[in-house]
Amino acid sequence: MPAEVAYLEPFLRRVRALKDGATVIDSERVLLAHRPGRPPSYAFPKDDVHGVRAQPEPDTPDYVTVDWHAVDAWFEEAEEVFGHPRNPYHRIDCVRSERRLVVEAGGPTIVDTSETLIVYETSLAPRFYVDPRHVRMDLLERSTTQTYCPYKGTASYWSTRIGHEVVADVAWSYEDPLPESTPLRGFLSFDESRVTLRHDLPIST
């Protein structure tokens, strides 16, 4: 979207927010606001917000926004939402591939396979994922790091241990992915800033 453009549209779901066990937002008149460089955000009629600080929505009279972290939990219908509202135009395609991927970490080869999965995700560069049966799992150990993606779920991380040298969080996997990302279950993707990746996938810069 151009830098000067904001796009607001009706969001046809009931949205609620809880703080200290009380419902502070309950609305079926929600707008979803899209602005460049930011995840989507909710906007509510000011009468649907109680007991929590709100700011005017600059592009819609009588609507307000609430900081994501000002409440304890957000819900769309009966499902809790984490991180930020999901963008209905965000898409994830998991495509089986025969492109070769080689991953090296300080010398040893961790992955060398042409049985790969490429994930094409809106606004992000394509990424390789690999079934763990094609990974030298004996060179990896679980990390305590976790991150959350509103479109894929909770990622667990893996570090390499080669001899006495440990490189933290070289790979991640989704053990229980969200429904749109189920083909990723258990597969690993590698951080090219921490290991050496070689492949023939064209990635625009």
Accessible surface in RSA format (square Angstrom, percent):
REM  Atomic radii and reference values for relative SASA: ProtOr
REM  Chains: A
REM  Algorithm: Lee & Richards
REM  Probe-radius: 1.40
REM  Slices: 20
REM RES _ NUM      All-atoms   Total-Side   Main-Chain    Non-polar    All polar
REM                ABS   REL    ABS   REL    ABS   REL    ABS   REL    ABS   REL
RES MET A   1   115.70  59.9  49.02  32.4  66.69 158.8  42.09  35.8  73.61  97.5
RES PRO A   2    77.48  56.5  64.78  59.1  12.70  46.2  76.83  63.4   0.64   4.0
RES ALA A   3    94.99  87.3  65.54 101.1  29.45  67.0  67.20  94.6  27.79  73.6
RES GLU A   4   150.10  86.2 109.88  83.1  40.23  95.8  72.84 140.9  77.26  63.1
RES VAL A   5    59.00  38.8  53.76  48.7   5.24  12.6  57.57  50.0   1.43   3.9
RES ALA A   6    37.48  34.5  11.08  17.1  26.40  60.1  11.08  15.6  26.40  69.9
RES TYR A   7   100.62  47.0  98.62  56.1   2.01   5.2  73.34  55.1  27.29  33.6
RES LEU A   8    41.12  22.9  16.53  11.8  24.59  61.8  16.57  11.6  24.55  66.1
RES GLU A   9    24.52  14.1  23.76  18.0   0.75   1.8   8.53  16.5  15.99  13.1
RES PRO A  10    96.91  70.6  83.74  76.3  13.16  47.9  83.74  69.1  13.16  81.8
RES PHE A  11    15.11   7.6  12.88   8.0   2.23   5.8  13.56   8.2   1.55   4.4
RES LEU A  12   164.48  91.6 130.75  93.5  33.72  84.8 136.56  95.9  27.92  75.1
RES ARG A  13   103.77  43.6  99.14  50.5   4.62  11.0  21.30  29.1  82.47  50.0
RES ARG A  14    90.16  37.9  88.49  45.1   1.67   4.0  11.12  15.2  79.04  47.9
RES VAL A  15     0.09   0.1   0.09   0.1   0.00   0.0   0.09   0.1   0.00   0.0
RES ARG A  16    48.64  20.4  48.64  24.8   0.00   0.0   4.27   5.8  44.37  26.9
RES ALA A  17     0.00   0.0   0.00   0.0   0.00   0.0   0.00   0.0   0.00   0.0
RES LEU A  18    46.08  25.7  46.08  33.0   0.00   0.0  46.08  32.4   0.00   0.0
RES LYS A  19    72.70  35.5  70.27  43.1   2.43   5.8  35.61  32.1  37.09  39.5
RES ASP A  20   123.80  86.7  87.19  86.8  36.61  86.6  40.58  95.5  83.22  83.0
RES GLY A  21    76.74  94.6   0.00   N/A  76.74  94.6  37.45 102.8  39.29  88.0
RES ALA A  22    55.57  51.1  49.50  76.4   6.07  13.8  55.56  78.2   0.01   0.0
RES THR A  23    72.49  51.6  44.27  44.9  28.22  67.3  23.56  31.7  48.93  74.0
RES VAL A  24    10.90   7.2   9.79   8.9   1.12   2.7  10.90   9.5   0.00   0.0
RES ILE A  25     0.66   0.4   0.00   0.0   0.66   1.6   0.55   0.4   0.11   0.3
RES ASP A  26    58.51  41.0  43.60  43.4  14.91  35.3  19.26  45.3  39.25  39.1
RES SER A  27     2.59   2.2   0.00   0.0   2.59   6.0   2.59   5.5   0.00   0.0
RES GLU A  28   134.72  77.3 108.39  82.0  26.32  62.7  28.26  54.7 106.45  86.9
RES ARG A  29   131.71  55.3 121.69  62.0  10.01  23.8  67.35  92.0  64.36  39.0
RES VAL A  30     3.63   2.4   0.00   0.0   3.63   8.7   0.00   0.0   3.63   9.8
RES LEU A  31    28.08  15.6  28.08  20.1   0.00   0.0  28.08  19.7   0.00   0.0
RES LEU A  32     0.28   0.2   0.28   0.2   0.00   0.0   0.28   0.2   0.00   0.0
RES ALA A  33     1.49   1.4   0.13   0.2   1.36   3.1   0.13   0.2   1.36   3.6
RES HIS A  34    13.16   7.2  11.82   8.2   1.35   3.4   7.32   7.5   5.84   6.8
RES ARG A  35    37.29  15.7  31.35  16.0   5.94  14.1  13.32  18.2  23.96  14.5
RES PRO A  36    46.15  33.6  26.03  23.7  20.12  73.1  33.03  27.3  13.12  81.6
RES GLY A  37    90.26 111.3   0.00   N/A  90.26 111.3  45.07 123.7  45.19 101.2
RES ARG A  38   159.43  66.9 138.19  70.4  21.24  50.6  44.41  60.7 115.02  69.7
RES PRO A  39    71.16  51.9  57.64  52.5  13.52  49.2  64.96  53.6   6.20  38.5
RES PRO A  40     8.22   6.0   5.56   5.1   2.67   9.7   5.66   4.7   2.56  15.9
RES SER A  41    44.26  37.4  43.10  57.5   1.16   2.7  34.50  73.5   9.76  13.7
RES TYR A  42     9.01   4.2   3.42   1.9   5.59  14.5   3.42   2.6   5.59   6.9
RES ALA A  43     0.00   0.0   0.00   0.0   0.00   0.0   0.00   0.0   0.00   0.0
RES PHE A  44     0.42   0.2   0.42   0.3   0.00   0.0   0.42   0.3   0.00   0.0
RES PRO A  45    11.15   8.1  11.15  10.2   0.00   0.0  11.15   9.2   0.00   0.0
RES LYS A  46   115.95  56.6 106.93  65.6   9.02  21.5  59.12  53.2  56.83  60.5
RES ASP A  47   105.94  74.2  93.84  93.4  12.11  28.6  25.31  59.6  80.64  80.4
RES ASP A  48    21.12  14.8  17.24  17.2   3.88   9.2   3.18   7.5  17.94  17.9
RES VAL A  49    17.03  11.2   4.15   3.8  12.88  31.0   4.15   3.6  12.88  34.9
RES HIS A  50   117.86  64.4 111.47  77.5   6.40  16.4  81.84  84.3  36.02  41.9
RES GLY A  51    72.99  90.0   0.00   N/A  72.99  90.0  41.75 114.6  31.24  70.0
RES VAL A  52    24.49  16.1   3.06   2.8  21.43  51.6  10.82   9.4  13.67  37.1
RES ARG A  53   193.93  81.4 177.09  90.3  16.84  40.1  63.63  87.0 130.30  79.0
RES ALA A  54    39.14  36.0  12.38  19.1  26.76  60.9  12.38  17.4  26.76  70.9
RES GLN A  55    71.32  39.9  70.73  51.7   0.59   1.4  50.80 108.1  20.51  15.6
RES PRO A  56   109.27  79.6 100.06  91.2   9.20  33.5 100.11  82.7   9.16  56.9
RES GLU A  57     6.50   3.7   0.82   0.6   5.69  13.5   0.00   0.0   6.50   5.3
RES PRO A  58   111.88  81.5  71.06  64.8  40.81 148.3  80.94  66.8  30.94 192.3
RES ASP A  59    82.08  57.5  51.19  51.0  30.88  73.0  14.92  35.1  67.16  67.0
RES THR A  60    25.28  18.0  23.90  24.2   1.38   3.3  20.39  27.4   4.89   7.4
RES PRO A  61   116.06  84.6  96.83  88.3  19.23  69.9 108.60  89.7   7.46  46.3
RES ASP A  62    97.09  68.0  82.76  82.4  14.32  33.9  25.21  59.3  71.87  71.7
RES TYR A  63    41.98  19.6  39.11  22.3   2.87   7.5  21.83  16.4  20.16  24.8
RES VAL A  64    17.34  11.4  17.34  15.7   0.00   0.0  17.34  15.1   0.00   0.0
RES THR A  65    28.47  20.3  28.47  28.9   0.00   0.0  16.51  22.2  11.96  18.1
RES VAL A  66    14.98   9.9   0.00   0.0  14.98  36.1   0.57   0.5  14.41  39.1
RES ASP A  67    79.80  55.9  70.69  70.4   9.11  21.5  29.77  70.1  50.03  49.9
RES TRP A  68    50.04  20.1  43.08  20.8   6.97  16.4  30.66  16.3  19.38  31.4
RES HIS A  69   158.90  86.8 131.21  91.2  27.69  70.8  88.23  90.9  70.66  82.2
RES ALA A  70    29.23  26.9  16.34  25.2  12.89  29.3  28.54  40.2   0.69   1.8
RES VAL A  71    12.58   8.3   0.00   0.0  12.58  30.3   0.60   0.5  11.98  32.5
RES ASP A  72    96.13  67.3  61.67  61.4  34.46  81.5  32.28  76.0  63.85  63.7
RES ALA A  73    17.80  16.4  13.72  21.2   4.08   9.3  17.80  25.1   0.00   0.0
RES TRP A  74     6.98   2.8   6.16   3.0   0.82   1.9   6.16   3.3   0.82   1.3
RES PHE A  75    35.47  17.7  35.32  21.9   0.15   0.4  35.37  21.4   0.10   0.3
RES GLU A  76     7.12   4.1   4.67   3.5   2.45   5.8   3.92   7.6   3.20   2.6
RES GLU A  77    93.92  53.9  88.50  67.0   5.42  12.9  47.63  92.1  46.30  37.8
RES ALA A  78    92.74  85.3  68.24 105.3  24.49  55.7  69.27  97.5  23.47  62.2
RES GLU A  79    96.64  55.5  91.03  68.9   5.61  13.4  39.46  76.3  57.18  46.7
RES GLU A  80    64.78  37.2  52.68  39.9  12.09  28.8   9.84  19.0  54.94  44.9
RES VAL A  81     7.59   5.0   1.63   1.5   5.96  14.4   3.81   3.3   3.78  10.2
RES PHE A  82    99.37  49.7  96.00  59.5   3.36   8.8  97.45  59.1   1.92   5.5
RES GLY A  83    46.09  56.8   0.00   N/A  46.09  56.8  25.74  70.6  20.35  45.6
RES HIS A  84    40.19  22.0  40.19  27.9   0.00   0.0  26.13  26.9  14.06  16.4
RES PRO A  85     2.98   2.2   2.98   2.7   0.00   0.0   2.98   2.5   0.00   0.0
RES ARG A  86    52.21  21.9  49.06  25.0   3.15   7.5  21.03  28.7  31.18  18.9
RES ASN A  87    38.24  26.4  34.03  32.9   4.22  10.2   1.11   2.7  37.14  35.9
RES PRO A  88    75.33  54.9  34.39  31.3  40.94 148.8  48.30  39.9  27.02 167.9
RES TYR A  89   130.29  60.8 110.02  62.6  20.27  52.7  98.16  73.8  32.14  39.6
RES HIS A  90    39.73  21.7  19.71  13.7  20.01  51.2  10.35  10.7  29.37  34.2
RES ARG A  91   156.48  65.7 151.14  77.0   5.34  12.7  55.23  75.5 101.25  61.4
RES ILE A  92    20.39  11.6   1.76   1.3  18.62  44.9   1.76   1.3  18.62  50.5
RES ASP A  93    49.20  34.5  46.58  46.4   2.62   6.2  12.26  28.9  36.94  36.8
RES CYS A  94    32.00  24.2   2.55   2.8  29.45  69.2   1.52   3.9  30.48  32.9
RES VAL A  95    69.67  45.8  66.44  60.1   3.23   7.8  69.67  60.5   0.00   0.0
RES ARG A  96   213.95  89.8 192.64  98.2  21.32  50.8  69.50  95.0 144.45  87.5
RES SER A  97    20.63  17.4   6.80   9.1  13.83  31.9  12.09  25.7   8.54  12.0
RES GLU A  98   157.92  90.7 138.33 104.7  19.59  46.6  52.54 101.6 105.38  86.0
RES ARG A  99    83.07  34.9  78.98  40.3   4.09   9.7  17.98  24.6  65.09  39.4
RES ARG A 100   125.45  52.7 121.91  62.1   3.54   8.4  44.50  60.8  80.95  49.1
RES LEU A 101     1.81   1.0   1.81   1.3   0.00   0.0   1.81   1.3   0.00   0.0
RES VAL A 102     4.76   3.1   4.58   4.1   0.18   0.4   4.58   4.0   0.18   0.5
RES VAL A 103     0.00   0.0   0.00   0.0   0.00   0.0   0.00   0.0   0.00   0.0
RES GLU A 104    47.44  27.2  46.83  35.4   0.62   1.5   4.85   9.4  42.59  34.8
RES ALA A 105     6.42   5.9   3.56   5.5   2.86   6.5   6.42   9.0   0.00   0.0
RES GLY A 106    87.58 108.0   0.00   N/A  87.58 108.0  46.16 126.7  41.42  92.8
RES GLY A 107    61.46  75.8   0.00   N/A  61.46  75.8  37.58 103.1  23.87  53.5
RES PRO A 108    43.38  31.6  31.47  28.7  11.91  43.3  42.87  35.4   0.52   3.2
RES THR A 109    53.04  37.7  42.70  43.3  10.34  24.6  24.02  32.3  29.02  43.9
RES ILE A 110     2.27   1.3   0.00   0.0   2.27   5.5   0.39   0.3   1.88   5.1
RES VAL A 111     1.37   0.9   0.00   0.0   1.37   3.3   1.37   1.2   0.00   0.0
RES ASP A 112    79.61  55.8  49.08  48.8  30.53  72.2  16.30  38.4  63.30  63.1
RES THR A 113    15.06  10.7   7.57   7.7   7.49  17.8   9.97  13.4   5.09   7.7
RES SER A 114    54.79  46.3  45.87  61.2   8.92  20.5  28.13  59.9  26.66  37.4
RES GLU A 115    91.40  52.5  85.07  64.4   6.33  15.1  43.60  84.3  47.79  39.0
RES THR A 116     7.38   5.2   0.00   0.0   7.38  17.6   2.84   3.8   4.54   6.9
RES LEU A 117     9.69   5.4   9.69   6.9   0.00   0.0   9.69   6.8   0.00   0.0
RES ILE A 118     2.85   1.6   2.85   2.1   0.00   0.0   2.85   2.1   0.00   0.0
RES VAL A 119     4.65   3.1   3.81   3.5   0.83   2.0   3.81   3.3   0.83   2.3
RES TYR A 120    86.89  40.6  82.91  47.2   3.99  10.4  63.08  47.4  23.81  29.4
RES GLU A 121    15.69   9.0   9.66   7.3   6.03  14.4   3.27   6.3  12.42  10.1
RES THR A 122    61.26  43.6  48.85  49.5  12.40  29.6  51.66  69.4   9.59  14.5
RES SER A 123   110.67  93.5  55.16  73.6  55.51 127.9  58.42 124.4  52.25  73.2
RES LEU A 124   104.37  58.1  86.68  62.0  17.69  44.5  90.73  63.7  13.64  36.7
RES ALA A 125    53.70  49.4  35.75  55.2  17.95  40.8  41.94  59.1  11.76  31.2
RES PRO A 126    29.75  21.7  24.26  22.1   5.50  20.0  24.26  20.0   5.50  34.2
RES ARG A 127    69.25  29.1  65.64  33.5   3.60   8.6  32.15  43.9  37.09  22.5
RES PHE A 128    11.23   5.6   5.51   3.4   5.72  14.9   5.51   3.3   5.72  16.4
RES TYR A 129     3.08   1.4   3.08   1.8   0.00   0.0   0.66   0.5   2.42   3.0
RES VAL A 130     0.13   0.1   0.13   0.1   0.00   0.0   0.13   0.1   0.00   0.0
RES ASP A 131    32.45  22.7  31.59  31.4   0.86   2.0   3.52   8.3  28.92  28.8
RES PRO A 132    46.65  34.0  43.71  39.8   2.94  10.7  43.96  36.3   2.69  16.7
RES ARG A 133   163.39  68.6 122.93  62.7  40.47  96.3  68.84  94.1  94.56  57.3
RES HIS A 134    46.42  25.4  30.99  21.5  15.44  39.5  26.83  27.7  19.59  22.8
RES VAL A 135    13.42   8.8   0.00   0.0  13.42  32.3   1.54   1.3  11.89  32.2
RES ARG A 136   109.67  46.0 106.29  54.2   3.38   8.1  45.36  62.0  64.31  39.0
RES MET A 137    61.18  31.7  50.85  33.7  10.33  24.6  51.17  43.5  10.00  13.3
RES ASP A 138   105.09  73.6  64.07  63.8  41.02  97.0  53.00 124.7  52.08  51.9
RES LEU A 139    22.10  12.3  21.27  15.2   0.83   2.1  22.10  15.5   0.00   0.0
RES LEU A 140    16.02   8.9   0.00   0.0  16.02  40.3   0.51   0.4  15.51  41.7
RES GLU A 141    62.00  35.6  57.36  43.4   4.65  11.1  29.00  56.1  33.00  26.9
RES ARG A 142   134.45  56.5 106.69  54.4  27.75  66.1  56.47  77.2  77.98  47.3
RES SER A 143    30.35  25.6   8.46  11.3  21.89  50.4   9.42  20.1  20.94  29.3
RES THR A 144   142.30 101.2 112.32 113.9  29.98  71.5  88.33 118.6  53.97  81.6
RES THR A 145    48.72  34.7  41.16  41.7   7.56  18.0  31.54  42.4  17.18  26.0
RES GLN A 146   118.82  66.4  92.46  67.6  26.36  62.8  23.02  49.0  95.80  72.7
RES THR A 147    65.13  46.3  55.74  56.5   9.40  22.4  58.17  78.1   6.96  10.5
RES TYR A 148    87.06  40.6  55.88  31.8  31.18  81.1  45.89  34.5  41.17  50.8
RES CYS A 149    20.52  15.5  18.28  20.4   2.24   5.3  12.64  32.0   7.88   8.5
RES PRO A 150    13.26   9.7  11.82  10.8   1.45   5.3  12.60  10.4   0.66   4.1
RES TYR A 151    20.10   9.4  20.10  11.4   0.00   0.0  16.90  12.7   3.20   3.9
RES LYS A 152    18.09   8.8  18.09  11.1   0.00   0.0   6.62   6.0  11.47  12.2
RES GLY A 153     2.52   3.1   0.00   N/A   2.52   3.1   2.51   6.9   0.01   0.0
RES THR A 154    59.62  42.4  52.24  53.0   7.38  17.6  31.70  42.6  27.92  42.2
RES ALA A 155     1.09   1.0   1.09   1.7   0.00   0.0   1.09   1.5   0.00   0.0
RES SER A 156    17.31  14.6  17.31  23.1   0.00   0.0   5.39  11.5  11.92  16.7
RES TYR A 157    35.98  16.8  35.83  20.4   0.15   0.4  13.70  10.3  22.28  27.5
RES TRP A 158    26.85  10.8  26.85  13.0   0.00   0.0  26.85  14.3   0.00   0.0
RES SER A 159     6.43   5.4   6.43   8.6   0.00   0.0   1.61   3.4   4.82   6.8
RES THR A 160     1.35   1.0   1.35   1.4   0.00   0.0   0.00   0.0   1.35   2.0
RES ARG A 161   116.68  49.0 108.03  55.1   8.65  20.6  40.28  55.0  76.40  46.3
RES ILE A 162    50.50  28.7  43.53  32.4   6.97  16.8  44.90  32.3   5.60  15.2
RES GLY A 163    63.50  78.3   0.00   N/A  63.50  78.3  41.72 114.5  21.78  48.8
RES HIS A 164   189.63 103.6 162.62 113.0  27.01  69.1 111.14 114.5  78.49  91.3
RES GLU A 165   118.63  68.1 110.86  83.9   7.77  18.5  41.48  80.2  77.15  63.0
RES VAL A 166    67.82  44.6  39.77  36.0  28.05  67.6  39.77  34.6  28.05  76.1
RES VAL A 167    49.62  32.7  46.86  42.4   2.76   6.7  49.62  43.1   0.00   0.0
RES ALA A 168    52.13  47.9  47.01  72.6   5.12  11.6  47.01  66.2   5.12  13.6
RES ASP A 169    25.64  18.0  24.00  23.9   1.64   3.9   4.08   9.6  21.56  21.5
RES VAL A 170     0.03   0.0   0.03   0.0   0.00   0.0   0.03   0.0   0.00   0.0
RES ALA A 171     0.00   0.0   0.00   0.0   0.00   0.0   0.00   0.0   0.00   0.0
RES TRP A 172    33.23  13.3  33.23  16.1   0.00   0.0  29.82  15.9   3.41   5.5
RES SER A 173     0.12   0.1   0.12   0.2   0.00   0.0   0.12   0.3   0.00   0.0
RES TYR A 174    11.63   5.4  11.63   6.6   0.00   0.0   0.33   0.2  11.30  13.9
RES GLU A 175    73.08  42.0  60.92  46.1  12.15  28.9  35.75  69.2  37.32  30.5
RES ASP A 176   111.42  78.0  97.06  96.6  14.35  33.9  32.14  75.6  79.27  79.1
RES PRO A 177     8.49   6.2   0.00   0.0   8.49  30.9   0.12   0.1   8.37  52.0
RES LEU A 178    36.72  20.4  35.88  25.7   0.84   2.1  36.72  25.8   0.00   0.0
RES PRO A 179   108.28  78.9  94.42  86.1  13.87  50.4  96.68  79.8  11.61  72.1
RES GLU A 180    82.41  47.3  59.31  44.9  23.10  55.0  49.28  95.3  33.13  27.0
RES SER A 181     0.00   0.0   0.00   0.0   0.00   0.0   0.00   0.0   0.00   0.0
RES THR A 182    60.85  43.3  54.21  55.0   6.64  15.8  33.14  44.5  27.71  41.9
RES PRO A 183    69.71  50.8  49.17  44.8  20.54  74.7  62.33  51.5   7.39  45.9
RES LEU A 184     0.11   0.1   0.01   0.0   0.09   0.2   0.01   0.0   0.09   0.3
RES ARG A 185   118.81  49.9 107.36  54.7  11.45  27.3  52.95  72.4  65.86  39.9
RES GLY A 186    17.19  21.2   0.00   N/A  17.19  21.2  14.27  39.2   2.92   6.5
RES PHE A 187    46.28  23.2  46.26  28.7   0.02   0.1  46.26  28.0   0.02   0.1
RES LEU A 188     1.61   0.9   1.57   1.1   0.04   0.1   1.57   1.1   0.04   0.1
RES SER A 189     0.73   0.6   0.70   0.9   0.02   0.1   0.02   0.1   0.70   1.0
RES PHE A 190     3.06   1.5   1.11   0.7   1.95   5.1   1.11   0.7   1.95   5.6
RES ASP A 191    32.90  23.0  32.29  32.1   0.61   1.4   3.67   8.6  29.23  29.2
RES GLU A 192   101.53  58.3  83.47  63.1  18.06  43.0  44.17  85.4  57.36  46.8
RES SER A 193    96.90  81.9  55.33  73.8  41.57  95.8  53.46 113.8  43.44  60.9
RES ARG A 194   113.13  47.5  90.60  46.2  22.53  53.6  19.02  26.0  94.10  57.0
RES VAL A 195    12.79   8.4   0.25   0.2  12.53  30.2   7.15   6.2   5.64  15.3
RES THR A 196    74.12  52.7  69.21  70.2   4.91  11.7  37.17  49.9  36.95  55.9
RES LEU A 197    41.20  22.9  16.63  11.9  24.57  61.8  16.63  11.7  24.57  66.1
RES ARG A 198   120.86  50.7 115.50  58.9   5.36  12.8  60.96  83.3  59.90  36.3
RES HIS A 199    66.94  36.6  29.43  20.5  37.51  95.9  19.06  19.6  47.87  55.7
RES ASP A 200    95.47  66.9  74.70  74.3  20.77  49.1  47.25 111.2  48.22  48.1
RES LEU A 201    14.51   8.1   5.59   4.0   8.92  22.4   5.81   4.1   8.70  23.4
RES PRO A 202   102.35  74.6  79.16  72.2  23.19  84.3  90.71  74.9  11.64  72.4
RES ILE A 203    69.17  39.4  46.53  34.7  22.63  54.5  47.58  34.3  21.59  58.6
RES SER A 204   111.93  94.6  80.17 107.0  31.77  73.2  54.61 116.3  57.33  80.3
RES THR A 205   179.92 128.0 103.87 105.3  76.06 181.3 106.17 142.6  73.76 111.5
END  Absolute sums over single chains surface
CHAIN  1 A    11665.1       8963.6       2701.5       6202.7       5462.5
END  Absolute sums over all chains
TOTAL         11665.1       8963.6       2701.5       6202.7       5462.5
